Amino acid sequence: MSSGLQAERKCTVVVNHCLQHTGTCMQVVLLFSDTQIKDESFVEDLSNLLNTYEVPNLMSAGDLGAIFENLRPRAKQAGMDGDRDQLYNFFNQEVRRNLHIVLSFSPVGDAFRERLRKFPSLINCTTIDWFTAWPRDGLATVATNFLAGLPGVDEKVAKALPALCVKFHEDVQALSARFLAEQHRHYYVTPTSYLELLGSYKRLLANRQDEVMTAKRRYEVGLDKLATTEAGVAGMQAELIALQPQLVESTQQTQAAMDMIARETAEADKVKKIVSQEESVASAEAAKVQAIKDECEADLAEALPALKEAIRALDTLTKNDITEVKGMKSPPAAVKLVLEAVCILKGVKPVRGKDPQSGQMVDSYWEASKKMLMDEDFLPSLKAYDKNHIDSGIMKKIQTYTPQPDFQPEKIEKVSKAAYGLCCWVRAMEVYDRVAKVVGPKKEALKQAEAQLEVHAKREIKLHLLRTLQHINWPSQMLALCGSCIARLFRHARG
């Protein structure tokens, strides 16, 4: 709810309350100032009260009923206890007799003139009391009481303040009269203006005092910092004077160390040449190792995606999918083909049985497949399959399955979801085994090359540097620095 609606509702409640009390033989004064006017509808209600002592549609039927019951005994004595209209007239008479409206309006601004023009009852139905200007003694007394006890103000200044405020007010009044005489326009200087002058002075004084105190505190903090800094500088100067002999001695030691380093730079240059030569050899070995490593990773990049895709396909399978395949009475040829390949990889032998079509005894992987599918660990066994040690004979058999048109995942997916995942797994095993046979020797070569590089680096670089540094009488700090340099060179040589 907006503030305007809240103010209007509050005003309505106050007026309603006043009318109810005055109607019950209670003397009530409604004091209303222009500062309380939040909406012009307030002035309209006041105008109605001044004209007719009632506000249209203010009271509900229930409120009027309760008021009439309270008024009925007195209305009966007045001979007006007849119908509802007589009771309402009696109530209106009581309101006129008991309600006194006091309005306090300021003539400053255009709002007062506009309200008088819109609502003539503010003049016609009221007795106007024009409050004249306060006398000089009154102004001085108000200023003395209002400005009493100002913090931080000298006593002489405090005594002179009321007279100065009075002078300001009277000077403005004189200028207002001159303005009216010359320009024929009113500029009202009211007691409220005088009170605002006093309040403005107090607020301005408080703001200035806060600014001065803030500046004072800043200066005090600055002085404290300066004093602390001065004391610290004095202490450091004394310390420097005490350390002067040590500084001279340290300078001499540093110069001697620099001279010794300059003399032994020639030996360090020799070491640098040896290191550069060995670094070239080590870099060539590192490039060779990196080439073998890149080749292995390129070969594995062919097999690993297929293997990961097969594992993802197995992850999508559930026991219900396996049960669906296991429960097939007449499985499609593609399903049988996939299960045959799985049995071969897992080493499951076919079951000897009679062929329903030819009637001859043949090896059947289907019955063996159904037994294999009954195993609770069937899917986990596929994920944990030892793909690095597949027998070459088994892989030769699998390689006869993968090229067949009916063994393509796209075709098998249309027949069975479970068979599709198993088909992807079989093909991934075939690809991985094929790539592993190529990558295996390369991995072994990579291992040997890395071992050779490590041995070469240890023997050629680190040994030469350590042997040379042993003959140089460097300070302990320089030896530690050289040791870290050796370690970095050794790591760089290893690649």
N, C-alpha and C positions, 0 to 999 in steps of 0.2 A: 504494500500500500504506500502511495506517495505521501510526502510530508504535507502537501496541500489538502489532500483528502482527510488525513488524520487531524489537521487543524480545524477543518470545517466540521467534522464530526464532534470534536471536543467543544467547539463553540455552540453547536446545537444542543449538546447535553447540558451545558451551563445555562443556556437560556431556558430550556425546559425545566431544569431544576429551580430556577428563580421563579418562574410562573407558578409552579406547583406550590412553592412555599408562600408566595404572596397571596395565592388563592385560598390558603388555609389561615388567613388572618395573621400573617407574620410580616413585619416590616423588613424589607430587603432593599439594599442599595447595590445596583449593578454599575460598577466602575469599569469603564472601558477606555483604553488609550489607543491612539493611532498606531503605536508600535506593535499592538496585538493583532492588527489587521493583516492576515496572511492571504486573504482573498477578498475581492470586492463584494462577494455575496454576504460577508459579515455586515457591511454597511447597509445593504438592502434589508437584512433582518432587523437591524437597529432602527431603520427608517419606519418599518412596519410597526415596531413596538411604540415608537413615538406617535404615530398616527392613530393606531387602533388598539394598542396594547395587546396585540396578538400577532402570531406568525403563522401564516397559512400552512396547513398540513404538517404542523410541528408535532402535535400529540396524536397518538393512536386512540382508537375507540376504547381500548382497555384502560389507558391512562385517564381519559376523561371520565369513564365510569367510576374509577376509584376516587377521583376528585369530587364528583357529584355526590357520592355517598358521604364523604366527609363534610361537604357543604350543606347537605340537606337540612340539618337542624337549624342552622342560622338562616338558611333560605326560607324555611317555614316561618320563622319569626318575622322575616321581612315580607312575607306573603308572596314569595316567588318560588314555591316548591311544586309548581305544577308540572308542565311537560319538560322535555329535555332542553328546549330552546330557552325557557325561563331560567333553568338552572345554569345554562351556559352564560346568559346575560348577567346573572348574579355573580358568577365566577369572574367575568370580565370587569364588573364593577369593583370587586375586591382587589383585582390586580391593579386597576387604576388608583385605588386608594392606598395600597401598600407598597407598590413598586416605585422606586425612585432611580432614575437613570442619570448617571454622571459621566459625561464624555470629556476626555482630555485630548484635544487635538492641537497640533502645532501648525502655525500659519506658514511655515517654511516650505517652499517648493510648490509645484503645480498640483500635487495630489489633493491638497486641501480645497483649492478652488474648483477642481474637477468634481469632487464629491459634493460640494455645496450646489453645484449646477445640476447634478444628476438627482440629488435627494434634497429638495428644498425643506423637508421637515427638519433637517438638522439645524435650520435657523428659525423656521416658523413655529416649531413645537418645543423650543428650548429657551432657556434664559441664559444669555451669553455673559460670562464673566471674563473680561480681558485682564490677564495678570500683567501688571506693570513691571518695569525693570526693578531689580533689587537695588536698594540704596547702597551707598558706599560702605556703610558699617556692616551691612549684611554680607556684601561681597567679601570684605576683609575677614569677617568671622568664619565664613564658609572656607575660605582659603587657609586660614590658620588651622582649623580643625582637620581639613583635608590633607594638609601638608605636614602635619605634626609627626614627629618621630621619623623623619627621613634618614636612612642610614648613610653614614659617610659625608654628611653635610655640616659645615661649620656653623656654630651657633649664630654668629653675626649674619651669615648668609641666610639661614633659616628665618631670622626675624625680618629680613628685608624682602623675602619672597612674597608674602601676602600683598604688601603694598605694590610690588611690581606687577603681580597678576591683576590687581584691581586697575592699575594704570593701563595695562594692555586692553582690558575689557572696555574701559571707558573710552580709550582712543578708537577702538573698533566701532563703538556706538556713535562716536562723533563722525567718523568717516561714513558710517551708514546713513546718518542724517544728511550729510553733505551729498552723498550719492543720490539720495531721494530728491534733494532740492535741485541738483544739476541734471540728473538723468531721468527723474520722475519714475524711478523703479525702486521697489522695496528690497532691502536686504535685511532680513530679520536677525537680530542678535538677541538670543533668548538666554535664560538662565541655564538651559541645557548646554548651550554653546560654552558658557563659562565653566561648567563642570567638565566638559570635554577638554577644555584648555588645561585644567588642573590634572586630569587623567593623562593627557598627552605628555605633560611635563614629567610626571612620575615615571611613565614608561620610558621616555627618552633618557631620563636620569639613570634608570636601572640599566638600560642598554649601554650607555656610555661608561658606567661604573664597571660593567662586566668586561667591556673592551679594554679598559685601563688595567684591570686586575689580570686579564689574560696576558697583556703585553708585559706587565710587571713580572708575572711568573716566568715568562719566556726569558726576560733579561736575567732573572735570578738563576735560572737553569744554565744560561749561557755563561754567566760569571762563575758558577760552580765548575762547569766544564773547563773553562780557561784556567781556573786555579788548579784543578786536577792535572791538566795537561802540563802546566808550568812545573808542578812538582815532579811529574814523571820525566820531563825533559831534563830537569836538574839532576835527577837520579841517574839517568842514562849518561849524562855528561861526566858525572863522577865515575861511573863504571867504565866509560871509554878511557878516561885518564888512567885508571888503575890497570886496564888491559893493554895499554900502549906498548909496554915492553914485550908482552906476549905476541902482539900483532907484528912487531918488528921481527921477532924470532920466527914466526910462522911464514912471513914473507921470504925470509932467507931460506927456510927449508923448501918452500915451494919453488923458488928459483933454482935451487940445487937439483930438485927432482926434474924440473923442466930441462936443465942442462943434460942430465943423465938420459932422459928420454930422447933428446936430440941426438946424443952419441950413439944410442942403440937403435935408431931408426933404420940404419942400413941392414942390421940383422932382421928386423921386422919386414923389410922389403923382400929379402930373400924368402922368408916364410910365405909372404904373400904370393910370390911367383909359384912356389910349390903348390900352394893351396889352389891357385887358379888353374894349374895344369890338372891336378887331381879332380877339381870341380868339373872340368870339361869332360873327363872320362866318366865321372859319376853322373853327369847330366845325360850323356849318351846312354848309359845303362838305364837311367830312370826313364828316358824316352822309349827305350825298347820294352821295359816293363809295362809302361802305360799303354803302348800299342797292343801288347798281348792282352792286357786287362780289358781294353775297349773292345777287342775282337770277341772275347768271351762274353761280355755283356751284350754285344750285338746278337750273338747266337742265342743267348738265353732269352733275349727280348722276343724271339719268335715263339718259344715254348711257354713262357710264363703266362702271357695273356690267355692262351688256350686253357692252361691248367687252372687259372683263377676262374675263368668262365665255367669250366666243368664243376668246380667246387660250388660256385653260386647256383648252378643248376641242381646239384645234389641237395643244397640247402633248401631249395623250394619243394623238395619231395617230402611227403608225409607217409605215415603208415597206411593211411587210406589209399594213397596212390599205389603203394606196393601191393596192398590187398586186392586192389582192382585188377592189377596184372596177374596176380596169383590165381584169382578166381575166374580167369578167362577159360571157357570150355574149348573154344576153337580160336586160339590167338592168331592174329595176322602174321603173315610171313616176316614182315619187318620186325615185329616184336620178338619172334623166335630168333631172328638173326642177331639182334642186339644181345639177347640173353645168352646165346651161344658164345659171343665174344667175351661177355662178362665171365662166364664159366671158365673159358680158356685162361683168362688173366688170373682168376682166383684159384686155378688148378683144380676145378671141380670136374670129375670125369663123367662122361655120359652114361645113361642107364640103358642097358640092353633090353629091347622090347620089340613087340610085333608091330609092323607098320599097318595102320588100318586100311590103307589103300592097296598095297601090294600083298599084304599078308606075310611078308618075310621079316626075319629078325634083323633089326637095325639098331645102331647107336642113336639114342634120343637124348638131346640136351634139354628138352622141355620138362620132362619129369625131374631131371636133376636141377633145373632152374627153379621149379616150384619148391623143392626142398631147400635150396639155397635162399629163396625169398622168405621162408619161414623163420630164418635165423633173426633174432631180435637185434643183433649187432651187425646186420647186413650193411646199412648205410654208414655207420661209423667205421666199419672195416674198409669201405671204399675210400673214405676221407684219409684214413691212416695207412693207405696202401704204400708199400715200399717201392716207390717208383725209381729209385736209384739202382736197384739190383734185379731187374727183370731179366729172366732167362731169354737167351737169344732165340731158342726154339719156339718159345711162346710168342715172341714178338714177330717171328716169321709167319706164324699162323694168323696173327692179328692183321698183319699187313696185307693178307688176302681178303680181309673183310672191308677195310676202310675204302678201297676204290670202288666198291660195288654201288650201283645206283640206288639200291634199296637201303643202303647204310648211311644216307645223307640226313643230317639233323632236320633239315627243312621238311623232308617227307615224313620222317618218323614223328615229328611234333604233331602232325595232323592226325596221327593214329592214336598215340598215347603220350601223355605228359611224362609218366614215369620212364617210358622207353626213351624219350627224348633226352632226359637228364643222363641216363645210363649211356646212351650213344655218345653224348658230348664227353663223358668221362673216359670212355674207351679211346676215342680219337685223341684226347689230350694225353693219355698215357703213351700212345704211339708217337705223337709229335715230340713229347718230352724225351722219350728213349732215343729217338733219332737224333735230336739235338745234343743230348747228353754224351752220346758216343763221339760226337765231334768236339764238344767242349772239354771233355775229360782230359785228353792229352794236352790241350792248351792250358788247362788249369795247372797241370803238373809242370808244364814249361814255365808258367807264370811263377809258381812256387819256387822253382829252382833259380829263376832269374832274380827274384826278390832276395833270396838267400845269398846269391852271389853278390848282389849290389850291397847288401848289408855288410858282408865280410870285407868286400873291397873298400867300402867307406871307412870301416873301423881300422883296417890295416894301413891304408894309404894316407888318409887325411889326418885322422886324430893322432896317429903315431908320429907323423912328421911334425905336427904342431907342438905336441907335448915334448918331444925330444929337443926341439929348438928352444922352447921357452925355458927348459931346465937350465940352459947355459946363460940366460939373461937375468941379471940381478935386479929385477923390478920391485918397486914397493908392493906391499900386500894388496893395496886397493887396485893397482893395475893388473896384478895376477888374477884377482877375482873377476875383473872386467874381461880379461882374455879368456878365462874359463867359460864365461857365458857366451862369448863369441864363438868358441870352439863348438859348444853345444848347438848353437843356431846353424853353423855351417854343416854340422853333422846331420841335423834334421833336414836341411835343404838338400843335401846330397842324397838322402834316402827318398826324396820326392814326396 
